[in-house]
């Protein structure tokens, strides 16, 4: 399951630096989450850090990217491999 930031986002800037996968970025109007990098913090933390710090609770599960825990672990491992080997294919 990847997360998504809804249009209730107030651009407070607190979520982006909390993401261990660098999946959060400033979009055209609000912050957005790259679903291919979001692991809901699996592998890093027990809870999604962006959800923990969001003052307006605008970060639900993205219904377009429903993934089970094992899939999130696989994504985490792939992202760690890419981070360790910058020239590795994604």
N, CA, C and O atoms as a Tinker XYZ file with bonds, in Angstrom:
   360  protein
     1  N      0.841000   -1.171000    0.000000    73     2
     2  CA     0.000000    0.000000    0.000000    64     1     3
     3  C      0.884000    1.229000    0.000000    63     2     4     5
     4  O      1.700000    1.423000    0.900000    81     3
     5  N      0.723000    2.016000   -0.964000    73     3     6
     6  CA     1.385000    3.313000   -0.959000    64     5     7
     7  C      0.391000    4.310000   -0.382000    63     6     8     9
     8  O     -0.819000    4.082000   -0.375000    81     7
     9  N      0.921000    5.391000    0.088000    73     7    10
    10  CA     0.070000    6.443000    0.627000    64     9    11
    11  C     -0.124000    7.519000   -0.436000    63    10    12    13
    12  O      0.582000    7.548000   -1.445000    81    11
    13  N     -1.084000    8.396000   -0.196000    73    11    14
    14  CA    -1.359000    9.506000   -1.100000    64    13    15
    15  C     -1.640000   10.741000   -0.249000    63    14    16    17
    16  O     -2.195000   10.635000    0.844000    81    15
    17  N     -1.263000   11.885000   -0.743000    73    15    18
    18  CA    -1.559000   13.139000   -0.056000    64    17    19
    19  C     -2.742000   13.764000   -0.761000    63    18    20    21
    20  O     -2.713000   13.975000   -1.974000    81    19
    21  N     -3.786000   14.063000    0.001000    73    19    22
    22  CA    -5.011000   14.614000   -0.589000    64    21    23
    23  C     -4.909000   16.130000   -0.741000    63    22    24    25
    24  O     -3.962000   16.755000   -0.265000    81    23
    25  N     -5.899000   16.702000   -1.409000    73    23    26
    26  CA    -5.905000   18.149000   -1.633000    64    25    27
    27  C     -6.185000   18.954000   -0.366000    63    26    28    29
    28  O     -6.264000   20.181000   -0.412000    81    27
    29  N     -6.333000   18.270000    0.752000    73    27    30
    30  CA    -6.448000   18.962000    2.043000    64    29    31
    31  C     -5.075000   19.403000    2.552000    63    30    32    33
    32  O     -4.984000   20.093000    3.568000    81    31
    33  N     -4.021000   19.014000    1.862000    73    31    34
    34  CA    -2.647000   19.367000    2.228000    64    33    35
    35  C     -2.503000   20.887000    2.312000    63    34    36    37
    36  O     -2.987000   21.617000    1.447000    81    35
    37  N     -1.831000   21.349000    3.369000    73    35    38
    38  CA    -1.628000   22.795000    3.553000    64    37    39
    39  C     -0.176000   23.193000    3.258000    63    38    40    41
    40  O      0.242000   24.303000    3.589000    81    39
    41  N      0.584000   22.299000    2.642000    73    39    42
    42  CA     1.977000   22.576000    2.291000    64    41    43
    43  C      2.804000   23.056000    3.469000    63    42    44    45
    44  O      3.560000   24.021000    3.358000    81    43
    45  N      2.657000   22.386000    4.581000    73    43    46
    46  CA     3.365000   22.794000    5.798000    64    45    47
    47  C      4.824000   22.353000    5.798000    63    46    48    49
    48  O      5.601000   22.797000    6.644000    81    47
    49  N      5.202000   21.498000    4.876000    73    47    50
    50  CA     6.582000   21.048000    4.698000    64    49    51
    51  C      7.089000   20.062000    5.752000    63    50    52    53
    52  O      8.290000   19.795000    5.784000    81    51
    53  N      6.250000   19.520000    6.598000    73    51    54
    54  CA     6.764000   18.624000    7.633000    64    53    55
    55  C      6.897000   17.177000    7.174000    63    54    56    57
    56  O      7.705000   16.438000    7.736000    81    55
    57  N      6.147000   16.755000    6.190000    73    55    58
    58  CA     6.187000   15.350000    5.769000    64    57    59
    59  C      7.411000   15.004000    4.925000    63    58    60    61
    60  O      8.006000   13.942000    5.105000    81    59
    61  N      7.778000   15.864000    4.034000    73    59    62
    62  CA     8.841000   15.571000    3.071000    64    61    63
    63  C     10.152000   15.146000    3.724000    63    62    64    65
    64  O     10.705000   14.122000    3.323000    81    63
    65  N     10.675000   15.866000    4.698000    73    63    66
    66  CA    11.938000   15.431000    5.291000    64    65    67
    67  C     11.824000   14.176000    6.158000    63    66    68    69
    68  O     12.847000   13.584000    6.502000    81    67
    69  N     10.624000   13.760000    6.517000    73    67    70
    70  CA    10.435000   12.568000    7.350000    64    69    71
    71  C     10.466000   11.274000    6.565000    63    70    72    73
    72  O     10.614000   10.203000    7.153000    81    71
    73  N     10.330000   11.347000    5.245000    73    71    74
    74  CA    10.241000   10.136000    4.421000    64    73    75
    75  C     11.611000    9.497000    4.233000    63    74    76    77
    76  O     12.489000   10.101000    3.617000    81    75
    77  N     11.813000    8.282000    4.754000    73    75    78
    78  CA    13.115000    7.629000    4.622000    64    77    79
    79  C     13.416000    7.151000    3.203000    63    78    80    81
    80  O     14.565000    6.845000    2.883000    81    79
    81  N     12.396000    7.086000    2.354000    73    79    82
    82  CA    12.581000    6.617000    0.983000    64    81    83
    83  C     12.630000    7.759000   -0.028000    63    82    84    85
    84  O     12.747000    7.522000   -1.230000    81    83
    85  N     12.540000    8.992000    0.458000    73    83    86
    86  CA    12.510000   10.167000   -0.416000    64    85    87
    87  C     11.392000   10.053000   -1.451000    63    86    88    89
    88  O     11.566000   10.411000   -2.616000    81    87
    89  N     10.252000    9.552000   -1.005000    73    87    90
    90  CA     9.102000    9.376000   -1.895000    64    89    91
    91  C      8.216000   10.618000   -1.962000    63    90    92    93
    92  O      7.383000   10.734000   -2.861000    81    91
    93  N      8.386000   11.537000   -1.030000    73    91    94
    94  CA     7.537000   12.730000   -0.977000    64    93    95
    95  C      8.257000   13.898000   -1.633000    63    94    96    97
    96  O      9.434000   14.152000   -1.375000    81    95
    97  N      7.531000   14.593000   -2.479000    73    95    98
    98  CA     8.096000   15.747000   -3.187000    64    97    99
    99  C      7.014000   16.796000   -3.387000    63    98   100   101
   100  O      5.823000   16.487000   -3.336000    81    99
   101  N      7.429000   18.034000   -3.613000    73    99   102
   102  CA     6.485000   19.112000   -3.838000    64   101   103
   103  C      6.002000   19.055000   -5.273000    63   102   104   105
   104  O      6.788000   19.196000   -6.210000    81   103
   105  N      4.702000   18.846000   -5.443000    73   103   106
   106  CA     4.096000   18.823000   -6.766000    64   105   107
   107  C      3.751000   20.231000   -7.212000    63   106   108   109
   108  O      4.263000   21.205000   -6.660000    81   107
   109  N      2.889000   20.341000   -8.204000    73   107   110
   110  CA     2.519000   21.655000   -8.725000    64   109   111
   111  C      1.776000   22.494000   -7.693000    63   110   112   113
   112  O      1.985000   23.705000   -7.614000    81   111
   113  N      0.905000   21.857000   -6.896000    73   111   114
   114  CA     0.126000   22.616000   -5.917000    64   113   115
   115  C      0.317000   22.134000   -4.488000    63   114   116   117
   116  O      0.303000   22.936000   -3.554000    81   115
   117  N      0.495000   20.842000   -4.313000    73   115   118
   118  CA     0.657000   20.263000   -2.974000    64   117   119
   119  C      1.764000   19.210000   -3.023000    63   118   120   121
   120  O      2.264000   18.862000   -4.093000    81   119
   121  N      2.129000   18.720000   -1.860000    73   119   122
   122  CA     3.092000   17.628000   -1.815000    64   121   123
   123  C      2.450000   16.368000   -2.395000    63   122   124   125
   124  O      1.240000   16.164000   -2.299000    81   123
   125  N      3.290000   15.534000   -2.996000    73   123   126
   126  CA     2.827000   14.291000   -3.591000    64   125   127
   127  C      3.734000   13.151000   -3.135000    63   126   128   129
   128  O      4.833000   13.381000   -2.628000    81   127
   129  N      3.260000   11.923000   -3.322000    73   127   130
   130  CA     4.025000   10.741000   -2.939000    64   129   131
   131  C      4.218000    9.855000   -4.161000    63   130   132   133
   132  O      3.259000    9.510000   -4.851000    81   131
   133  N      5.458000    9.496000   -4.416000    73   131   134
   134  CA     5.782000    8.565000   -5.496000    64   133   135
   135  C      5.441000    7.162000   -4.999000    63   134   136   137
   136  O      6.132000    6.620000   -4.136000    81   135
   137  N      4.390000    6.586000   -5.535000    73   135   138
   138  CA     3.911000    5.287000   -5.056000    64   137   139
   139  C      4.919000    4.165000   -5.289000    63   138   140   141
   140  O      4.846000    3.125000   -4.635000    81   139
   141  N      5.847000    4.360000   -6.201000    73   139   142
   142  CA     6.855000    3.337000   -6.457000    64   141   143
   143  C      7.979000    3.368000   -5.424000    63   142   144   145
   144  O      8.780000    2.437000   -5.346000    81   143
   145  N      8.038000    4.436000   -4.635000    73   143   146
   146  CA     9.044000    4.535000   -3.570000    64   145   147
   147  C      8.440000    4.402000   -2.180000    63   146   148   149
   148  O      9.165000    4.145000   -1.219000    81   147
   149  N      7.135000    4.571000   -2.054000    73   147   150
   150  CA     6.489000    4.545000   -0.743000    64   149   151
   151  C      6.308000    3.110000   -0.256000    63   150   152   153
   152  O      5.698000    2.281000   -0.931000    81   151
   153  N      6.852000    2.836000    0.928000    73   151   154
   154  CA     6.686000    1.528000    1.559000    64   153   155
   155  C      5.894000    1.650000    2.853000    63   154   156   157
   156  O      5.854000    0.711000    3.648000    81   155
   157  N      5.262000    2.803000    3.070000    73   155   158
   158  CA     4.588000    3.095000    4.333000    64   157   159
   159  C      5.566000    2.929000    5.494000    63   158   160   161
   160  O      5.182000    2.561000    6.604000    81   159
   161  N      6.825000    3.206000    5.211000    73   159   162
   162  CA     7.933000    3.134000    6.173000    64   161   163
   163  C      8.284000    1.712000    6.611000    63   162   164   165
   164  O      9.062000    1.535000    7.548000    81   163
   165  N      7.720000    0.691000    5.946000    73   163   166
   166  CA     8.110000   -0.689000    6.221000    64   165   167
   167  C      9.615000   -0.789000    5.986000    63   166   168   169
   168  O     10.133000   -0.327000    4.969000    81   167
   169  N     10.293000   -1.392000    6.932000    73   167   170
   170  CA    11.739000   -1.520000    6.860000    64   169   171
   171  C     12.470000   -0.422000    7.609000    63   170   172   173
   172  O     13.656000   -0.554000    7.910000    81   171
   173  N     11.777000    0.648000    7.905000    73   171   174
   174  CA    12.381000    1.775000    8.610000    64   173   175
   175  C     11.732000    2.021000    9.976000    63   174   176   177
   176  O     12.421000    2.146000   10.989000    81   175
   177  N     10.405000    2.088000    9.988000    73   175   178
   178  CA     9.654000    2.431000   11.193000    64   177   179
   179  C      8.408000    1.560000   11.292000    63   178   180   181
   180  O      8.008000    0.924000   10.317000    81   179
   181  N      7.797000    1.534000   12.471000    73   179   182
   182  CA     6.565000    0.772000   12.675000    64   181   183
   183  C      5.345000    1.459000   12.076000    63   182   184   185
   184  O      4.365000    0.801000   11.729000    81   183
   185  N      5.406000    2.771000   11.957000    73   183   186
   186  CA     4.284000    3.556000   11.432000    64   185   187
   187  C      4.797000    4.517000   10.363000    63   186   188   189
   188  O      5.946000    4.954000   10.427000    81   187
   189  N      3.954000    4.851000    9.377000    73   187   190
   190  CA     4.365000    5.840000    8.379000    64   189   191
   191  C      4.655000    7.191000    9.056000    63   190   192   193
   192  O      3.796000    7.768000    9.722000    81   191
   193  N      5.869000    7.665000    8.870000    73   191   194
   194  CA     6.285000    8.891000    9.536000    64   193   195
   195  C      5.546000   10.121000    9.036000    63   194   196   197
   196  O      5.280000   11.034000    9.818000    81   195
   197  N      5.209000   10.169000    7.755000    73   195   198
   198  CA     4.482000   11.322000    7.225000    64   197   199
   199  C      3.105000   11.434000    7.872000    63   198   200   201
   200  O      2.643000   12.534000    8.174000    81   199
   201  N      2.459000   10.305000    8.080000    73   199   202
   202  CA     1.144000   10.296000    8.728000    64   201   203
   203  C      1.270000   10.781000   10.166000    63   202   204   205
   204  O      0.412000   11.511000   10.661000    81   203
   205  N      2.349000   10.370000   10.834000    73   203   206
   206  CA     2.556000   10.755000   12.228000    64   205   207
   207  C      2.709000   12.265000   12.401000    63   206   208   209
   208  O      2.236000   12.824000   13.390000    81   207
   209  N      3.364000   12.925000   11.451000    73   207   210
   210  CA     3.633000   14.361000   11.606000    64   209   211
   211  C      2.625000   15.273000   10.924000    63   210   212   213
   212  O      2.626000   16.478000   11.177000    81   211
   213  N      1.778000   14.740000   10.078000    73   211   214
   214  CA     0.827000   15.572000    9.324000    64   213   215
   215  C     -0.187000   16.229000   10.257000    63   214   216   217
   216  O     -0.917000   15.529000   10.958000    81   215
   217  N     -0.245000   17.568000   10.277000    73   215   218
   218  CA    -1.162000   18.258000   11.181000    64   217   219
   219  C     -2.621000   18.252000   10.724000    63   218   220   221
   220  O     -3.510000   18.572000   11.513000    81   219
   221  N     -2.883000   17.894000    9.462000    73   219   222
   222  CA    -4.263000   17.913000    8.968000    64   221   223
   223  C     -4.781000   16.538000    8.564000    63   222   224   225
   224  O     -5.870000   16.436000    7.999000    81   223
   225  N     -4.036000   15.496000    8.837000    73   223   226
   226  CA    -4.455000   14.113000    8.560000    64   225   227
   227  C     -4.941000   13.934000    7.123000    63   226   228   229
   228  O     -6.054000   13.469000    6.880000    81   227
   229  N     -4.082000   14.313000    6.178000    73   227   230
   230  CA    -4.465000   14.238000    4.760000    64   229   231
   231  C     -3.661000   13.192000    3.994000    63   230   232   233
   232  O     -3.466000   13.329000    2.787000    81   231
   233  N     -3.181000   12.130000    4.694000    73   231   234
   234  CA    -2.360000   11.119000    4.030000    64   233   235
   235  C     -2.955000    9.725000    4.248000    63   234   236   237
   236  O     -2.510000    8.986000    5.126000    81   235
   237  N     -3.961000    9.371000    3.443000    73   235   238
   238  CA    -4.543000    8.021000    3.548000    64   237   239
   239  C     -3.829000    7.036000    2.619000    63   238   240   241
   240  O     -2.925000    7.414000    1.873000    81   239
   241  N     -4.242000    5.787000    2.674000    73   239   242
   242  CA    -3.758000    4.762000    1.744000    64   241   243
   243  C     -4.281000    5.102000    0.355000    63   242   244   245
   244  O     -5.441000    5.478000    0.187000    81   243
   245  N     -3.418000    4.967000   -0.623000    73   243   246
   246  CA    -3.786000    5.209000   -2.010000    64   245   247
   247  C     -4.543000    3.986000   -2.533000    63   246   248   249
   248  O     -3.960000    2.906000   -2.629000    81   247
   249  N     -5.826000    4.129000   -2.872000    73   247   250
   250  CA    -6.591000    2.969000   -3.327000    64   249   251
   251  C     -6.102000    2.392000   -4.662000    63   250   252   253
   252  O     -6.477000    1.276000   -5.022000    81   251
   253  N     -5.280000    3.129000   -5.388000    73   251   254
   254  CA    -4.729000    2.645000   -6.652000    64   253   255
   255  C     -3.500000    1.753000   -6.451000    63   254   256   257
   256  O     -3.064000    1.080000   -7.386000    81   255
   257  N     -2.935000    1.744000   -5.226000    73   255   258
   258  CA    -1.726000    0.978000   -4.944000    64   257   259
   259  C     -1.882000    0.176000   -3.660000    63   258   260   261
   260  O     -1.214000    0.450000   -2.662000    81   259
   261  N     -2.757000   -0.805000   -3.689000    73   259   262
   262  CA    -2.961000   -1.675000   -2.539000    64   261   263
   263  C     -1.910000   -2.784000   -2.591000    63   262   264   265
   264  O     -1.873000   -3.576000   -3.533000    81   263
   265  N     -1.056000   -2.827000   -1.562000    73   263   266
   266  CA     0.005000   -3.820000   -1.500000    64   265   267
   267  C     -0.003000   -4.456000   -0.111000    63   266   268   269
   268  O     -0.278000   -3.791000    0.887000    81   267
   269  N      0.301000   -5.752000   -0.064000    73   267   270
   270  CA     0.374000   -6.402000    1.243000    64   269   271
   271  C      1.748000   -6.156000    1.865000    63   270   272   273
   272  O      2.644000   -5.603000    1.227000    81   271
   273  N      1.894000   -6.569000    3.101000    73   271   274
   274  CA     3.126000   -6.318000    3.861000    64   273   275
   275  C      4.345000   -6.930000    3.170000    63   274   276   277
   276  O      5.408000   -6.310000    3.135000    81   275
   277  N      4.206000   -8.119000    2.630000    73   275   278
   278  CA     5.334000   -8.764000    1.949000    64   277   279
   279  C      5.757000   -7.969000    0.721000    63   278   280   281
   280  O      6.953000   -7.839000    0.460000    81   279
   281  N      4.819000   -7.443000   -0.027000    73   279   282
   282  CA     5.134000   -6.623000   -1.195000    64   281   283
   283  C      5.864000   -5.353000   -0.774000    63   282   284   285
   284  O      6.792000   -4.913000   -1.453000    81   283
   285  N      5.447000   -4.763000    0.343000    73   283   286
   286  CA     6.125000   -3.575000    0.855000    64   285   287
   287  C      7.554000   -3.909000    1.272000    63   286   288   289
   288  O      8.465000   -3.113000    1.047000    81   287
   289  N      7.758000   -5.078000    1.875000    73   287   290
   290  CA     9.111000   -5.509000    2.247000    64   289   291
   291  C      9.971000   -5.696000    0.998000    63   290   292   293
   292  O     11.137000   -5.302000    0.984000    81   291
   293  N      9.404000   -6.292000   -0.044000    73   291   294
   294  CA    10.143000   -6.483000   -1.286000    64   293   295
   295  C     10.529000   -5.139000   -1.898000    63   294   296   297
   296  O     11.643000   -4.975000   -2.393000    81   295
   297  N      9.608000   -4.180000   -1.862000    73   295   298
   298  CA     9.881000   -2.840000   -2.380000    64   297   299
   299  C     10.990000   -2.187000   -1.558000    63   298   300   301
   300  O     11.899000   -1.570000   -2.114000    81   299
   301  N     10.913000   -2.325000   -0.232000    73   299   302
   302  CA    11.946000   -1.779000    0.649000    64   301   303
   303  C     13.323000   -2.353000    0.287000    63   302   304   305
   304  O     14.297000   -1.611000    0.153000    81   303
   305  N     13.392000   -3.684000    0.130000    73   303   306
   306  CA    14.668000   -4.318000   -0.202000    64   305   307
   307  C     15.190000   -3.838000   -1.565000    63   306   308   309
   308  O     16.390000   -3.610000   -1.719000    81   307
   309  N     14.316000   -3.688000   -2.532000    73   307   310
   310  CA    14.719000   -3.201000   -3.856000    64   309   311
   311  C     15.252000   -1.772000   -3.751000    63   310   312   313
   312  O     16.278000   -1.449000   -4.349000    81   311
   313  N     14.562000   -0.920000   -2.998000    73   311   314
   314  CA    15.014000    0.464000   -2.832000    64   313   315
   315  C     16.360000    0.527000   -2.119000    63   314   316   317
   316  O     17.193000    1.373000   -2.446000    81   315
   317  N     16.581000   -0.356000   -1.151000    73   315   318
   318  CA    17.857000   -0.376000   -0.445000    64   317   319
   319  C     18.988000   -0.828000   -1.372000    63   318   320   321
   320  O     20.102000   -0.311000   -1.296000    81   319
   321  N     18.699000   -1.784000   -2.236000    73   319   322
   322  CA    19.689000   -2.251000   -3.189000    64   321   323
   323  C     20.057000   -1.124000   -4.151000    63   322   324   325
   324  O     21.234000   -0.912000   -4.443000    81   323
   325  N     19.064000   -0.415000   -4.636000    73   323   326
   326  CA    19.310000    0.706000   -5.556000    64   325   327
   327  C     20.104000    1.800000   -4.857000    63   326   328   329
   328  O     21.000000    2.391000   -5.460000    81   327
   329  N     19.791000    2.078000   -3.601000    73   327   330
   330  CA    20.512000    3.106000   -2.850000    64   329   331
   331  C     21.974000    2.701000   -2.641000    63   330   332   333
   332  O     22.868000    3.547000   -2.664000    81   331
   333  N     22.204000    1.419000   -2.438000    73   331   334
   334  CA    23.567000    0.933000   -2.220000    64   333   335
   335  C     24.371000    0.912000   -3.519000    63   334   336   337
   336  O     25.589000    1.089000   -3.514000    81   335
   337  N     23.672000    0.693000   -4.620000    73   335   338
   338  CA    24.312000    0.644000   -5.936000    64   337   339
   339  C     23.604000    1.652000   -6.832000    63   338   340   341
   340  O     22.664000    1.278000   -7.534000    81   339
   341  N     24.016000    2.905000   -6.834000    73   339   342
   342  CA    23.327000    3.945000   -7.609000    64   341   343
   343  C     23.172000    3.626000   -9.095000    63   342   344   345
   344  O     22.265000    4.152000   -9.739000    81   343
   345  N     24.027000    2.785000   -9.646000    73   343   346
   346  CA    23.918000    2.453000  -11.057000    64   345   347
   347  C     23.011000    1.245000  -11.321000    63   346   348   349
   348  O     22.851000    0.826000  -12.468000    81   347
   349  N     22.416000    0.685000  -10.252000    73   347   350
   350  CA    21.522000   -0.462000  -10.418000    64   349   351
   351  C     20.222000   -0.033000  -11.080000    63   350   352   353
   352  O     19.731000    1.070000  -10.843000    81   351
   353  N     19.678000   -0.889000  -11.894000    73   351   354
   354  CA    18.405000   -0.593000  -12.566000    64   353   355
   355  C     17.257000   -0.678000  -11.573000    63   354   356   357
   356  O     17.279000   -1.501000  -10.658000    81   355
   357  N     16.262000    0.169000  -11.755000    73   355   358
   358  CA    15.091000    0.172000  -10.857000    64   357   359
   359  C     14.002000   -0.714000  -11.356000    63   358   360
   360  O     12.954000   -0.822000  -10.720000    81   359
